[in-house]
């Protein structure tokens, strides 16, 4: 049994991210025939018993096409306007495609806040699971009309990884205009080939994130590797493949050697720890010494004040922070705080027995309890 078959034969729930360049033609206009082809492939997966959620880019591109513009605007309000116009047209095409097979296209527009607010996060999860029980294909996109940060800096690669964690999906498929992760830029003249399997996203693998953005899309290999890191770190598999290749989704699920497979971390983590470790953006940083590092990594202990060396940022009890190895200046974990930044600054380096004397009370022995720490 190949490693692809070993991993993919256990998949039941799939998130498929479709990039803008996959959905548009050479002129940057929405390619209805291509959407029809991909929709047919999604229905094939549903008929085989897979639960499928689609994260689809293309709203801005569809809006630009509808407005008769020849290139992507640079002004934020114009990008938001294009998204507002294009999202409806994008969903109209998806619904037309799915309706032929007796399915509905169900639109969900999400922002980063929907993931960071715990209640909204759980509401989105419940809605998606309900849709999967009906004859509906959820189509998710960033709410570009109001989400400033996404248009300026981000893309749907990260959104799809967060959706994968939200649903605890077994597989994230990132469909792009390239065949997978190359060992060298394919147009550089150097010898280059696609990596079939990546066991872990090491620093050497991250160096393969060559700049390959297209004029329509905002993502590149760097964001795809970041998305793969989020999903595989939680225990789920990822495949990067060419969305323009014929019947690509069936080939992936038939274990064909297409694209690049990223092997999941051997242990799946709980939904709550996925939220702490990979969904919520940290509000600050806590730098720890070598002793605390050993306690966390080797013995799975809580973080005590004695191991804290430095604090950056403003945070309160219940916020997520980064835990940083001060000797390497490297983030090694994330966790939910028991104390505010002001309180931690007062007790850092002290024994637990001195917390009450320093603060006047001692609600917790730990700065961060081990049950609220996620090692990265």
Number of C-alpha atoms within 10 A of each C-alpha: 6 9 12 20 15 11 18 19 12 10 17 15 19 23 25 24 27 25 25 28 27 24 27 21 14 9 11 22 22 27 17 16 14 16 19 18 14 23 21 17 17 22 19 15 18 17 10 9 11 16 19 21 28 24 25 25 26 26 28 28 29 27 27 26 21 15 12 10 14 11 13 18 14 9 9 14 13 16 22 22 16 25 26 19 20 23 23 15 18 24 17 12 19 22 21 15 23 20 14 10 12 10 16 20 22 18 19 15 14 19 17 18 12 15 23 15 13 14 11 13 19 15 12 19 17 13 12 22 14 11 16 17 10 10 16 21 26 22 24 23 23 24 20 23 22 16 15 16 12 18 19 13 9 15 21 26 30 22 24 30 32 22 27 27 30 21 19 22 22 24 28 29 28 27 27 25 20 20 19 22 26 21 17 17 17 15 8 8 8 10 11 13 14 16 16 17 17 16 12 16 17 10 8 9 15 13 12 16 20 16 11 16 14 12 11 20 21 21 21 17 22 18 17 24 22 17 24 30 25 25 32 27 24 27 23 28 26 31 25 27 23 22 25 18 16 12 15 19 21 14 14 21 14 13 16 12 13 21 26 23 26 26 23 24 17 11 11 16 17 13 14 14 20 22 21 23 27 21 24 20 17 19 15 17 20 26 21 26 17 13 11 21 23 12 15 19 12 9 9 14 18 19 24 22 24 18 21 27 17 16 19 14 12 13 18 17 14 14 19 26 28 23 28 23 20 17 10 8 11 12 16 17 20 26 27 24 22 21 20 15 20 13 16 21 17 13 21 21 17 16 13 17 10 15 22 14 10 13 12 8 10 15 9 14 18 19 26 25 17 16 12 19 25 22 16 14
